[in-house]
Amino acid sequence: MAEAGAGRPGRLPERVRAALRAVPGAILRRWPVLRRLRRLRPTTVRARATVGASAVVAVALALASFALLGLLEANLLRNAESDARRQAETVAQLAATGKLGRVRPPARGIDFVQVVGADGRVLFASPNLAGVPAFPPPGPGAPGTRFHTWRVRPLDGEYRQRVVQVVTETPDGMATVYAGASLRDVDAADDTTTAALVIGMPLLLATVALVTWRVTGHALRPVEEIRAEVAEISDRGLHRRVPVPATHDEVARLAETMNATLDRLEASGIRQQQFIADASHELRSPITVLRTQLEVALAVQDPELWPELISGALEDIERLQHLTADLLLLARIDAAQPVAAAPLDLTVLVREVVEGRLGDRVPVRLRLEPDVEVTAGALWLGRIVTNLVDNAQRYADGRVDVTLRTAHGARPGTAVLEVTDDGPGIPAADRERIFERFTRLDDSRSRDHGGAGLGLAIARDLSTHHGGTLTAEGGAGGAAGARLVLRLPTTPRP
């Protein structure tokens, strides 16, 4: 059977790919020195930045050095060739008129001049070529327009030469003029430049590495201070803050963000501690009352009083059960557990919640706009409606109104649920405080009404969890009573 993937074009069989994956490990096992070199790779940001900058500068310097040497040598060679060409053309003009005897000594930078006839006989030579055989004559060609350039070994064995040949017509036949320019200046410039680069490049590279190391260390020092400070902050030291450098750069913004995060953590810790203290206080009261009733029931020997005592104990147990459920719900909300949201008809949900209530102290009047659709979790949204109606029932004198409508104008696409009661109302100064956990207002809104101060806090947290808002407002048109307004984004219709 063919291997899986073998028939697909451009894909290697699994066996070949497995063998390729095993190659690096086999190489490291065969040459342990590579494994040791691998462990030498930089591990810190400072080291990696220094190595990276040094590598980039080294490559740039190497390329620039090669380019510099190439351009320098090409320019000097071009100058030497130009001098030799002028000398050869001058001698060629004299040779063409038969005046080789008038050839002047070579110009400065020209080492020699030699004129060779077509038969290989030296017609003219500079004094330093005395006794030197003639250069090889060129092949046949048209005189006067062509010249050739090549390199020959130096005559004295010390310097190279750039030789130019010019073919010309003389009264005695074809002749070739050779003019050689010394490359001692080119070689000296190459040697000097190469030595300067060999010495200067490592120094420059070391300078770049040192500067990068120092600058990177200076830039990362605040980061290390932030890290060290955060490492020392424990759950009991959330009041501490990291130092903010006065650089107004990314590190400073990082420190500010870290301090803002610590502010939120400290505030969360304070809220958690306060919540635990309030929860302990709220749980202590029903537990104490329940224990007292059980102790009384145990001490009382009259069986006729036991039903009353047990009934009171059951009421406290029920209150304790509701309080525990609320605390667990708040814990789930604080943990930011995701909501299983889905499109639902808020009109139907509100109607089902209100009509399903039994034993309400005052009647509830409904005025619901049809087909108001939101995206939310039905269970938690029903809990919001229940808590709002419970709050209104607790303090209403004789009427509770539940109104559902869709906002128009300034905030379109918003479902507005209003729960209004005709009770004593909520003072303007306390309309935000009532949403704090375990908060009870004085006078009529007290513990005597049976509330633990968690209903509105849960309702607001759940509304925020669904992307909505919950606020307390005065009675409509200045009337007495309280009005709680829930706003939720509606589901866009296709």
Phi, psi and omega in degrees: 000137180291150180290150180297132179086354183293332182276353181276129180293139177081006181237130180280150175297156183300324180296319179292318180295322177296321178294321178294322178294332181277351183297311181302318179297320179295321179296316180295326178289327183283323179239092181300335181297328176294326178294321179291322177294326179295326179286346180275359181295146183296140183246342181261159178297320180297314180293318180296320178296319180294314179297318180296313179296319179296320179295317180296315180294321179298315178296317180295318179294320179298312179297317179295323180294314178299318179295319180296313179298317180297314180294319180298313181294319180297320180292316180293320176297322179294321178294316179297319179294323179295319178296315180296325180293316179298318179296316181294320181291323178296313179295324180296324178295319178293321179294326180293334180259006178073030183243043180296338179290344180266008180294127179278164176302151182304144178295169180297131182096349179259123184276325184203162173220137179215136178243125184240130179283175181294336179271005179088006180273138179284116179273328179204147177207145175291157185306325183286356176254016179297127180082000179271129181301161180290149174292153180300132180291150179285168176288174181295144178184172180286135182283157168087337188247344186247144172215156182234150181232131175207174179253139174232160177295148182298149180293324181262007176076011184246318184237154174282164180231146169253114187252132178243134178241138178231127179266130181220164178260124179247169177300336180263008181119192181290144177216153180241129180259126176248130175232127182246127177256135180288142177256025180296322178293322179296313180296319180296317179296319178298315181295316181296314180295318179298316179297319179296320179290321180297323179277318187284324183299311177299323178295316179296319179295320177295323178296316178298316179297317181294315180296317179298318179298315181290315181296316179297319177297319178294321180290327184270353180300315176299326178296319178294323177295320177296316180298316181296321180292317179296324180297332181271351181278123178250182180293345177260002180234037181289354177282345181285153180227154180277152179289139179255114179292152182272038183262342180055038179241198183298323180294319177297319178293325176298316179296319179296318178296319178297318178294322177296321176296318177295325175299315180294321178296319179295316179296321178295319178296320178296317179297320179295316178297318178295321179296318179296319179295316180294319179297320178297319179294318181292324180286333182294322185295306180295327178294319179296315179296317180298318179295320179298315181295321179292322177294320177296316179297325179289326182278331181282131181263355183275113180297338183289336179272347183297318179302319179294317180294319179293323178298317177296321178295321178295324177297318178292324177295319179295319177297318178296323179295315179297318180296319179295319178297319178296319179296319177295321178296317177298322178296320177295321179294316180296330178284357178056044177293139183296147180266131176282078186276146177205153177298132179214156180276108181294328179299313180294319181297313181297318180297317180295319181295315184288315182289341178274359180280144180235141175076026177294142183289324179232154180289154179246126178259134183252134170225093190245128173284134184286155171057047173265110187251132176230166176251112185197175173273122186299320183295312183286325177293323174296327177293324177299311181299317180298315181295321179294317179291321176301316180297317180294320179297326185292328187243000182286149176273315181202003183206140172228127180246133176241118184239134177233128179210170175254130182290141177233152176097252189293322184232075178290158180076030180232129174272130183243118177247121180246131175241115187240139173233163181257031180279201185289348179083177182238124177301148183301326181290341184253008186285347171259329183291334182293343180270001174280151184289138179062029178265128175231134177279160181288181177059239190290327182268081186228184180293338183297336179279358173093003181272149178261359180080022181245343187300308182289328177296317177295318181298317180292316180299319179291322178294320176295322179298334179263010179080019180246188179225154176224122182229159176251133182226167178285170180300149181297134178067024180079009181287161178288164179109176181247148179225116177257128188240121177254129178239128180228143176290136180278160178282126179299136178272141180293000000 
